[in-house]
Amino acid sequence: MSPQRTDTGWSGQVRRKLAYETAHPDTAITPPGPGTCLWLARQGGKILAAGYRLGTLMDDLEWLETGRKNPGVSGSLETEADARALPAVRAIGGHTATLAHALTLWAVRDDSRPQAEVRKAANTAMDALDAALALLYELRSRLLTEIRESDDQTAVRVDAMLARSKEGPR
C-alpha cells in the first residue's frame, strides 16, 4: 500500500509552495491572473511547470526535481530506460507548460484592440509546439530502435529454443 499525502488541502499546498520557494529562490510561482487561468512556475524567464490547481503545479515541480513517478510517494526511477527518457520528457513538459500559457493568452485575446503580447504568445505557442514535436519524434525514433533491438534479441532466444527442441530430450 502506497503512503498517502497528508498535505492535500489548500493550506498544505500553500505550505508546499512556500517550502519550494524557500528552497528555490530563483523560481517564481505565480497564481492565475489576468490573461491566464494557470498557476505558473518560472525560472530565469522560462516556464518550468503550469497547472490549473496549485497542487498539480507542486506535484509537477516535485516530479521535475526528484524524478518520482508518483509525487508524494516514495520511490524513484525504476529502470535505466526511465533515466534515459526523463530529460526529454521533462523538456516536453516544459514546452507543453509554455504552450498552455501561450494558448491561454491567445484564447482570451481581444481582437478589437492591439495586443502585441498576445500576438507574441501565438508565436511562442508555435515555437513550443515545434520544440515538443521534435522531442516527441526523437523519443519515438529511440523507442523504435529499442523495440527492434528487443525483437532481435527475442528472435535469437526463440531460434535457440527451437534448435534445442529439434535435438530432442537430453
N, C-alpha and C positions, 0 to 999 in steps of 0.2 A: 504494500500500500504506500503510495507516494505521500510525502508530507504536504500539507496544505498551507498556503499563505495565510498569515493572521492579520495582515495589514491591507485587506481588500476594500475597506470602507474609504470614504473621502479623506478623512484625517490621516489614515495610513498612507494613502497615495501622496498626500502633501508632505508627510514625513519622508517618504522615499525621494520625492523631488528635492527637498531641502538637503537631504544627505548626499544626493548625487551632485547637486550644485556646489556643495562644500568640497566634495572630493574632486570635482572637475570645474574649477573656477573659470576655465576658458570656454565652457559650454553655457549657452543661454537657453533656458527653457521658457517659452512664451505661451500664454493661453490663447485661445481663439479670440480674434478681434476683428476689426473692420477688414473686409476683403478675404477672410479665411475662417473656416469653421474647424480648423485643426489646431491641436497643441503641436508646437514645433520645438525641436532641439537643434540649435545651430552652434557650429564651432568654426571659427575662422571664416565666417560668411557662407559656409556650406551647411545644408540641412543634413543632419545625421539621421533623424527619425521624425516621424509625424504620426499622430493618432487622433481619432475623434474623441477619445477619452484619455485623461491623464494616466490612468492605469495602463492602458495599451501602450502609450508612449514610454512609460517607465519600463514596461516589460521588454519593449524593443531595445531600449538603451542597455538594459541588463544583458540581453542576448548578445548585442554587439560587443559588449565588454567581456563577457565570460564565455561565450560560445555555447551556453547551455541551451539545449533543445526546448526544455520546458522551464521558462523563467520561474524562479522561486522554488524549484525542486532540485535537490542535489543531483549531481551527475554532470558530465561534460561530454564532449565529442566522443562518439563511440568507436569510430573507425578512422583509419588513415585517410580514406576517401572523403569523409566529412571534413577533415582538416584541409585537404587539398581544395575542396569546393567552397569552403567557408569564405575566403576573401572575395571571390566572385559573387557569391550570394549576398554578402554584406554590401558590396558595391551596387548590386542590383537594387537592394533595399534602399540605399541612399538615393539612387536615381528615381525609384518609384515614389519616395517621400517628396523629392523635389517636384516630380510630375504632379503629385496630388496637390501640393501647394500651388503650383503654377496653374493647374486646371481650375482650382477653386477661384483664384483671382480672375481667370478668364470667364468663368461661369457667372460671376457677379458684375461683369462689366456693364457700363452704361454707354451705349453707342451714341447717345445724344450729346456727349461731350468728349473732348480729347482726354485720353488716359494713356500716356506713354508707358507707364509702369505695367499696365495691363497688356499692351502690345508686346512689351519685353517679356512678360510672363508667358505669352504664347510661344515666343521664340525659345524660351527656357524649357517649356514643355516639349517642344520638338527635339531639342538637344537631349533632354533626359530620355525621351523615347528612343532616340537613335543609340544613345550610350547603353541603355538597358538591353535593347535588341542585340547589339553587338556582343554583349556579355552572355546573353542567353544563347546565341548561336555558338559562341566559344564553348560554353558548357555542354551544349548539345553535341558538338563535334567531339569533345573529350569523352562524353558518355558513350557515343557510338564506338569510338576506338576501344574503350574499356569493355563494352559489350562484345565486340568482335574478338578481342583477346580472350575473354572469358569463354566464348563459344568455341574458340580454337582449343583451349585447354580441356574443355568438356569433350570435344571430339577425340582428342588424344586418349583421354581416360576411357571413353566408350570403345575405341579401337583396341585398347589393351584388354578390356574386359571381354570383348568378342574373341580376341586371339586366344585368351586363356580358356574360354568356353569351348573352342574348337579342339584344344589339346585334350580335353576330357578331364575326368576326375584324377586327382593325384593320389 
